[in-house]
Amino acid sequence: MDTLELARMEELDLYDRIIEMGRAFQRAQGFVQWTEAYPSRDTLREDIQAQKGYVLRADGAAAGYLCIDFDGEPAYADIRGRWRTEGPYAVVHRMAFHKAFRGRGLTASAFRLIEALCAQRGVRAIRVDTDPQNRRMQHLLEANGFVPCGTVLFQGSEKWAYDKAL
């Protein structure tokens, strides 16, 4: 059974390794979305302290790390295009999976759990951005009901912006 829970500071080393696995996976796919500077260990620490860091557990084991931010993303205010949803939304950043769990459909499971968390909080939309070169993430987003809405400038580069109405 897969669960989504708040990340714990005592597992910071593990989350940092999962992010590094995501960074290496991106490079193996032929692109660099995450640099050595971002997301950093300090970024993850800040996520956890702000209660925005989450761990996806598969049968109790930490299978993935992600940030779910219910405070919005300032960079999303200047979209080149148009969001399809209005009102409060959740932002998903820094989604990465432990290499031992890849290929098990965890992205779909993660999004189902994120949607349930949004429903508990009365949030009716999710927004995500990804690099134009990150074809795998684009495919996963679209397979999970996200729709491209335009582009945003995030972390100094243009990203493709997606949203999903819940």
DAWO-V608788 format. One line per field, one symbol per residue. ss: DSSP state (2 for helix, 1 for strand, 0 for the rest). A space follows every 50 residues. Layout:
ss->???
This chain:
ss->01111100222222222222222222220000000000002222222220 00111111001111111110000222220110000000011111111022 20000222222222222222200011111110002222222220001111 1111001111111110
